[in-house]
């Protein structure tokens, strides 16, 4: 079972961009460009079927856990986007932060949605 790789922060604080980026790096399935994800997903299913490891049930559970982890990271990004801007050393200020959050949200949401559709 994959473990939660997102970050845990107290309810009254926000995660940092850097910590969220590290969580995404650990979470993301690197299947190359988005137009190859369907092929890569099918290859993964075939591999699981041929090897029998993990069991199909465990494979589905793992995917559901991966989706839940992605949703948790999206929650971290939402908390960050609603927090006061105060990171040091970020040239460009809040506009750079907004653009970075936007890119990270898209990056995570695309994979979460892809897997949700595949599991339906």
C-alpha positions in Angstrom: 0.0 0.0 0.0 1.3 3.4 -0.9 1.8 5.7 2.1 0.5 9.2 2.2 3.3 11.3 0.7 1.5 14.6 1.1 2.5 16.9 3.9 0.7 17.2 7.1 0.4 20.7 8.6 -1.5 22.1 11.5 -4.9 23.5 10.6 -3.8 27.0 11.3 -0.7 26.9 9.0 -0.1 26.4 5.3 2.3 24.1 3.5 5.1 25.7 1.5 5.4 25.5 -2.3 8.7 23.5 -1.9 7.2 20.9 0.4 4.2 20.4 -1.9 6.5 20.1 -4.9 8.4 17.3 -3.1 5.2 15.6 -2.2 4.1 15.7 -5.9 7.5 14.4 -7.0 7.1 11.4 -4.7 3.4 10.9 -5.7 3.4 11.3 -9.4 3.4 8.3 -11.8 5.9 9.3 -14.5 4.2 7.9 -17.6 5.6 10.5 -19.9 3.4 12.8 -22.0 -0.3 12.8 -21.2 -1.1 11.2 -24.6 0.7 8.1 -23.5 -1.0 7.6 -20.2 -3.7 5.3 -21.6 -1.1 3.0 -23.1 1.0 3.0 -19.9 -2.0 2.3 -17.8 -2.9 -0.7 -20.0 0.6 -1.9 -19.8 0.5 -1.7 -16.0 -2.8 -3.7 -15.9 -1.4 -6.3 -18.3 1.7 -6.6 -16.1 -0.3 -7.1 -13.0 -2.5 -9.7 -14.7 0.5 -11.7 -16.0 2.5 -11.6 -12.8 -0.5 -11.9 -10.4 1.3 -9.5 -8.1 -0.3 -7.5 -6.6 -3.7 -9.1 -6.8 -6.2 -7.2 -8.9 -8.0 -6.1 -5.7 -4.7 -4.8 -4.2 -3.9 -3.1 -7.5 -7.3 -1.3 -7.5 -6.9 -0.4 -3.8 -3.5 1.1 -4.6 -4.9 3.2 -7.4 -7.7 4.4 -5.2 -5.1 5.3 -2.5 -3.1 7.1 -5.2 -6.2 9.1 -6.2 -6.9 10.0 -2.5 -3.2 11.1 -2.1 -3.5 13.3 -5.1 -6.7 14.8 -3.8 -4.9 15.5 -0.5 -2.1 17.3 -2.3 -4.8 19.3 -4.1 -6.1 20.2 -0.7 -2.6 21.3 0.4 -2.5 23.5 -2.7 -5.9 25.0 -1.9 -4.7 25.8 1.6 -1.6 27.4 0.2 -3.6 29.5 -2.3 -5.8 30.8 0.6 -2.9 31.7 2.9 -1.2 35.0 3.1 1.8 35.3 0.8 5.0 35.3 2.9 7.7 33.1 1.3 11.1 34.7 1.3 13.4 34.8 -1.7 10.7 34.4 -4.3 11.4 37.0 -7.0 8.3 38.1 -8.7 6.2 38.0 -5.6 2.6 36.8 -5.4 2.1 36.6 -9.1 4.8 34.0 -9.5 3.3 32.1 -6.6 -0.1 32.1 -8.2 1.2 30.9 -11.5 3.2 28.1 -9.7 0.1 27.0 -7.7 -1.9 27.0 -11.0 0.6 24.8 -12.7 0.9 22.4 -9.8 -2.9 22.1 -9.5 -3.2 21.2 -13.2 -0.3 18.8 -13.0 -1.9 16.8 -10.1 -5.5 17.2 -11.2 -4.8 15.7 -14.6 -3.5 12.5 -13.2 -6.2 12.2 -10.6 -8.9 12.7 -13.1 -7.3 10.3 -15.6 -7.2 7.6 -13.0 -10.7 8.3 -11.8 -12.0 7.9 -15.4 -10.0 4.7 -15.9 -11.5 3.2 -12.7 -15.1 4.0 -13.6 
